[in-house]
Amino acid sequence: MDHFGFLTDEQIIEESRRLFKEGSFDPSQAKSASYDLRLGDEVYITGQDYPQRLSEEKPFFSVPRGQFALLMTKEYLTVPPNYLALISIRFDKKAQGLINVSGFHIDPGFRGKILFSVFNAGPTDVVLKYDEPTFMVFFYKLEKDVLRPYDGDKKEQEHLPVKLVTSLKGTSASLSDVDRRVGQLETTNKVLWAVLIALIGAVVAVFLRFAN
């Protein structure tokens, strides 16, 4: 009798040939009822000209506070038509302020590396490392195959989409920039009000002088 529901770590390992492209799976990343996805070698921070390439020689990069970033997984998933996958960011990254603002599931029939769009809502920059567990995926086995497996433009993706990177280029207003600009506006308003009050005072003084 077939069993349906979330896969355990043992089941993920047993089904790894169906769930991951050959050479992409690491059995040590199977944890309880999930699998830890590792950070791949392509990342992009909003406002930069081009994506960054990470490697074992240059494994670190940071997501500045108040900024968005596009991150690719190292794993290449192959979700069967009778499976649904749920994705998230690991708690240790969430605790630093990193938020997943992209989708939270992977459709049955999808094949490719997973693209995460994230936002750093924390008080400091979040440092990430190539090949380090950064995300999580949960596999749910359905009762039967879906009628229409995924066949969208992200199928077989292995690199950051050029169109998406192009659309995000340009100056990005971070939270700190917005705070600075708001502060400048508040200062300007205070100066303008002070000048206006002084002018009103001068007009009143002139009026009272001639009235007497």
C-alpha angles and dihedrals in degrees: 000000000000119000122218130198138060117346121239122224090263092052092047089055091047091049096039094112089059096041102043137040112252111275093019099087125089112189091203089068094061105106126181102299099347145053125234111231116212128225112260130218099266123075134157132195118204112258097029120117096231142007119270123242115220125200142164088270093049104024102150134082134150137225106220117229112270093020136115125229138185115222130186125206123235090224122084108212126207106193111196119226090254095053135078121197126206119202135199143156118265115260094242089061093043089052088060091054103265111145128191108229097172128077124314100212142047117223123237109266096030118140125184146057116312119249116210123195107202138181126206106224093164129106095251140033115283113228116210131186133215115253091012120131103260108149139034134223128196120198120213119192113218126214092248143350118293117247095234115033118198113287103162133132093273093064113122091009115166102158139044109279111254093216092054094048091047092051091053097048120112135059114332119207106225123199090256090053091050091049091050092049093048089051091052091050091049090051091048091050091051091052092048092049091049091051091046092050090048091051092048089049091051092049091049091048092051091047093051091047094055092038089062 
